[in-house]
C-alpha cells in the first residue's frame, strides 16, 4: 500500500508542470523583424522611420503608440526608442548638402575650396584644397570629395616631391657652338656674294667663280656639321634613354597599377588598409561593395585600392605619378613612413 501511494504521489505533479509550461511558452515566442518584445513579453510592432515610441502595446493584437519626431530630430530606422536622434550640424568648412528631415539625418559636404578627408566610417573633416604653384600645373580640379591633383609643367620633372627643371632640355645650337659659328659664316658668305658679282667687269668672272666655290664649300661644311650634330644628339639621347638612372628627368616613371597595389598591401598592415583608402577618397559604399563581392580580405583590399587608382588614372593599367605622391603623403600622415620610403625606393623617388 505504501509503495502504491508513493507511486501516485510521483505522477500527480505532471498536469501542473504541463500547465506551467503552457503559461511560460508565450513569453518564449520569438517576434518578427518588424516587432520587438515588450517588458510584459508581448510582441509589439516597431515604429517606422521618422517616428519614436510613445507607448507600447498592452495586448498581442494591439498597436504601439508612435509619434513623429519633432523638428531638428530624426530616426532613420525601424525602432522602439523613446527619443529621436538630434540632427547633425554642418560646421568647420562644411555646408548642408541635404537638410535633415524626420527619417534622414543632415548630409554635409565640404565648402568650396575644401575637400573631404575621412576620419572613420561616420566622420570626416574638410581640408583646404591644394594650390598648384609654379612650376606645377593643375591636372585635376579640387572637388568636395577629392583634393587637387598637380603635375609638373613642361620641361620639369618630379624629384623628392618637388618639380625640378630638366637639365637635358637645351637647344641644339647651345649644345654645339661650332654649328652656330658655321651658320654665321655661311650667312656672311651668301650676303657678300652679290658684292663680288658687282665688281669690275674684267674681274667679274674670277670673283664670281670664287664666290660660287666658297658658297658651295660652305654649304658642304654646313651639311656635314648639321649631320654630325644631329647624329651626336640622337646617339646621346639613345644612350641617356638606355640609362634611366642617370637621366630621371623628362622621362616619366612607368607605374604598373597591379604591381603597385600588391606592393602597398605587402607594406601596409591589414587593419590600416581601410583607413588608407578612406583618406585617399574612396567612398564607404565602394568599400562595402568590395567586401561583398570579394570574400578574401586581401582581394577586397585590392579592389578598394583599384577604385582609388582608376578614379584618377581612368581604366588603364598604369598609375599617374601625381597619385603616387598623394599615396606617399597619406602614408606619412598615418605614421607609415617606412612604407612610403620603400615605395620611393621601388619607383626611384629617392
C-alpha positions in Angstrom: 0.0 0.0 0.0 2.7 2.4 0.9 4.6 1.7 -2.3 1.5 2.3 -4.4 0.7 5.5 -2.6 4.3 6.6 -3.2 4.0 5.9 -6.9 0.8 8.0 -7.2 2.4 10.9 -5.4 5.2 10.9 -8.1 2.7 11.2 -11.0 0.3 13.8 -9.7 2.5 16.9 -10.3 2.6 16.2 -14.1 -0.5 18.2 -15.1 0.7 21.0 -13.0 4.0 21.0 -14.9 2.3 21.0 -18.3 0.1 23.9 -17.2 3.1 25.9 -16.2 4.9 25.1 -19.5 1.8 26.4 -21.4 1.8 29.6 -19.4 5.6 30.1 -20.0 5.6 29.3 -23.7 4.2 32.6 -25.0 6.9 34.5 -23.3 9.5 32.5 -25.2 7.9 33.1 -28.6 10.2 34.9 -31.0 9.0 38.2 -32.5 9.1 39.2 -36.2 11.8 41.6 -37.5 9.3 44.4 -37.5 8.3 43.7 -33.9 10.0 43.8 -30.5 9.3 42.0 -27.2 7.8 44.3 -24.6 8.6 44.1 -20.9 5.4 42.2 -20.4 6.5 39.6 -23.0 4.2 40.7 -25.8 5.4 41.2 -29.4 4.6 44.8 -30.2 5.2 46.5 -33.6 8.2 48.8 -34.0 7.7 52.4 -35.0 8.6 53.3 -38.7 11.4 55.7 -39.6 10.6 59.3 -38.7 8.7 58.2 -35.5 9.5 57.2 -31.9 7.7 55.0 -29.4 5.3 56.9 -27.2 3.5 53.9 -25.6 4.0 50.2 -26.2 1.1 47.8 -26.9 -0.7 46.1 -24.0 -2.1 43.1 -25.8 -0.9 40.9 -28.7 -3.3 42.4 -31.3 -2.9 46.0 -30.2 -0.7 48.5 -32.0 2.1 50.5 -30.4 1.5 54.2 -30.0 4.1 56.0 -32.1 4.6 59.8 -32.5 6.5 61.8 -35.2 10.0 63.1 -34.5 9.9 66.9 -33.7 11.8 69.5 -35.8 15.6 69.1 -35.5 15.4 65.4 -34.7 15.2 62.2 -36.8 15.0 58.4 -36.8 16.2 56.6 -39.9 15.4 53.0 -39.0 12.5 50.9 -37.6 12.7 51.4 -33.8 11.2 51.3 -30.4 13.2 54.1 -28.9 11.5 56.7 -26.6 13.6 59.6 -28.0 14.6 60.7 -31.6 18.2 61.5 -32.5 19.4 65.1 -32.8 20.1 66.2 -36.4 23.8 66.8 -37.4 25.1 70.3 -37.8 27.4 71.3 -40.6 30.3 73.4 -39.4 34.1 73.7 -39.8 34.0 74.4 -43.5 31.1 72.1 -44.1 27.8 73.1 -45.7 24.4 71.4 -45.9 24.1 69.2 -49.0 20.7 67.6 -47.9 18.8 69.1 -45.0 17.6 67.0 -42.0 14.1 65.6 -42.0 12.1 63.2 -39.9 13.6 60.0 -41.4 17.0 61.2 -42.5 19.9 62.9 -40.8 21.6 66.1 -42.3 24.0 65.3 -45.1 27.0 67.7 -45.1 29.7 68.3 -47.8 32.8 70.4 -47.8 32.5 74.1 -48.7 34.1 75.5 -51.9 37.9 75.4 -51.7 37.9 72.4 -49.3 37.8 68.6 -49.8 36.8 65.6 -47.7 39.3 63.7 -45.6 37.6 60.7 -43.8 38.4 60.2 -40.1 36.4 56.9 -39.9 33.3 55.4 -41.5 31.0 58.0 -39.9 33.1 61.2 -39.6 35.2 63.3 -41.8 36.9 66.7 -41.8 37.3 69.3 -44.6 40.8 70.3 -45.5 41.9 73.2 -47.7 42.4 72.4 -51.3 46.0 72.2 -52.6 47.2 75.1 -54.8 49.4 74.3 -57.8 52.1 76.9 -57.9 54.9 77.3 -60.5 56.5 75.1 -61.7 53.3 72.9 -61.1 50.1 73.0 -63.1 46.6 71.7 -62.2 45.7 68.4 -63.8 42.6 67.7 -61.8 40.4 70.3 -60.1 39.6 70.1 -56.4 36.1 68.8 -55.6 34.2 68.4 -52.3 35.3 64.7 -52.4 38.9 64.9 -53.7 41.9 67.2 -53.4 43.5 69.0 -56.3 45.9 66.9 -58.4 49.1 68.8 -59.5 51.7 67.8 -62.1 54.9 69.4 -63.2 54.9 71.9 -66.0 56.5 71.1 -69.3 60.3 70.7 -69.1 60.1 69.9 -65.4 60.2 66.5 -63.6 59.3 65.5 -60.1 62.0 64.5 -57.7 61.5 64.1 -53.9 58.1 65.7 -54.2 59.5 68.8 -56.0 59.4 69.9 -59.6 63.0 70.3 -60.9 64.0 71.8 -64.2 65.1 69.3 -66.8 68.8 69.5 -67.2 68.9 67.9 -70.7 66.2 70.1 -72.3 68.6 72.5 -74.2 68.7 73.9 -77.7 70.9 72.0 -80.2 72.8 75.3 -81.0 73.6 75.7 -77.4 74.9 72.2 -77.1 77.3 72.5 -80.0 78.6 76.1 -80.5 80.5 75.1 -83.7 77.3 74.7 -85.6 76.3 78.2 -84.6 79.6 79.5 -86.0 79.3 77.7 -89.3 75.8 79.0 -89.8 77.1 82.6 -89.2 80.0 82.0 -91.7 77.6 80.7 -94.3 75.3 83.7 -93.8 78.2 86.1 -94.3 79.3 84.3 -97.5 75.9 84.5 -99.1 75.5 88.1 -98.1 78.9 89.1 -99.6 78.4 87.1 -102.7 76.3 89.8 -104.6 79.1 92.3 -103.9 81.6 90.1 -105.5 79.4 89.8 -108.6 79.1 93.6 -108.8 82.8 94.2 -109.2 84.6 95.4 -112.3 83.6 93.6 -115.5 87.2 92.4 -116.1 87.4 90.6 -112.8 83.7 89.6 -112.7 84.2 86.0 -113.9 87.0 85.4 -111.4 85.2 86.8 -108.4 82.0 85.0 -109.4 83.9 81.7 -109.6 85.5 82.2 -106.2 82.1 83.2 -104.7 80.4 80.1 -106.1 83.2 77.8 -104.9 83.2 79.4 -101.5 79.5 79.1 -101.2 79.5 75.5 -102.3 82.3 74.6 -99.8 80.5 76.4 -97.0 77.2 74.6 -97.9 79.0 71.2 -97.8 80.6 72.1 -94.4 77.2 73.2 -93.1 75.5 69.9 -94.2 78.4 67.9 -92.7 78.2 69.9 -89.4 74.4 69.5 -89.2 74.7 65.8 -89.9 77.3 65.5 -87.2 75.4 67.4 -84.6 72.1 65.6 -85.3 73.8 62.2 -85.2 75.6 63.1 -81.9 72.3 64.4 -80.4 70.4 61.2 -81.4 73.2 59.0 -80.1 73.3 60.9 -76.8 69.6 60.7 -76.3 69.6 57.0 -77.1 72.4 56.5 -74.6 70.5 58.5 -72.0 67.3 56.5 -72.5 69.2 53.3 -72.0 70.5 54.6 -68.7 67.4 55.8 -66.8 69.3 56.0 -63.5 71.5 58.8 -64.9 68.5 60.6 -66.6 65.5 60.6 -64.4 64.3 63.9 -65.7 61.9 64.4 -68.6 61.2 60.6 -68.7 58.1 59.7 -66.6 58.3 56.6 -64.5 56.0 53.8 -65.6 54.0 52.7 -62.7 52.1 49.4 -63.3 48.8 49.5 -61.3 48.6 45.9 -60.2 52.2 45.7 -59.1 51.9 48.9 -57.1 48.7 47.7 -55.3 50.2 44.4 -54.3 53.3 46.2 -53.1 51.2 48.5 -50.9 49.3 45.6 -49.5 52.6 43.9 -48.5 53.8 47.1 -46.7 50.6 48.4 -45.0 49.2 46.5 -42.0 45.8 44.8 -42.8 44.0 46.7 -40.1 45.0 50.0 -41.6 44.1 49.4 -45.3 40.6 50.7 -44.9 41.8 53.9 -43.1 44.3 54.4 -46.0 41.7 54.1 -48.8 39.3 56.3 -47.0 42.0 59.0 -46.6 42.6 58.7 -50.4 38.9 59.5 -51.1 37.3 56.0 -51.6 33.7 56.1 -50.5 32.2 53.8 -47.9 29.8 52.4 -50.4 32.8 51.3 -52.6 34.5 49.8 -49.6 31.3 47.8 -48.6 30.8 46.7 -52.2 34.4 45.4 -52.4 33.9 43.4 -49.2 30.6 41.9 -50.5 32.0 41.0 -54.0 35.3 39.6 -52.7 35.3 37.5 -49.6 39.1 37.1 -49.2 40.3 40.1 -47.3 43.4 40.7 -49.5 41.4 40.7 -52.7 38.8 43.0 -51.2 41.6 45.4 -50.2 43.0 45.2 -53.8 39.7 46.3 -55.2 39.4 49.2 -52.8 42.9 50.5 -53.9 42.0 49.9 -57.5 38.8 52.0 -57.1 41.1 54.9 -55.9 43.6 54.5 -58.6 41.2 54.2 -61.5 39.4 57.4 -60.4 42.5 59.4 -61.2 44.0 57.3 -64.0 41.0 56.0 -65.8 40.6 52.3 -66.5 44.2 51.9 -67.7 46.9 49.6 -66.4 49.2 52.4 -65.4 49.0 54.8 -62.5 49.5 58.6 -62.9 52.6 59.7 -61.0 50.7 62.5 -59.1 48.5 59.8 -57.5 51.6 58.1 -56.2 52.7 61.3 -54.4 49.2 61.5 -52.8 49.6 58.0 -51.6 53.1 58.7 -50.1 51.7 61.8 -48.3 48.8 59.8 -46.8 51.1 57.0 -45.7 53.2 59.5 -43.8 50.2 61.1 -42.2 49.3 57.6 -40.9 52.8 57.3 -39.4 53.7 54.7 -42.1 56.8 56.5 -43.2 58.8 53.3 -43.7 56.2 52.0 -46.2 56.4 55.4 -48.0 60.2 55.1 -48.2 60.1 51.6 -49.6 57.8 52.8 -52.3 60.1 55.7 -53.1 63.0 53.3 -53.5 61.0 50.9 -55.8 59.9 53.8 -58.1 63.1 55.8 -58.0 61.9 58.9 -56.0 64.9 58.8 -53.5 
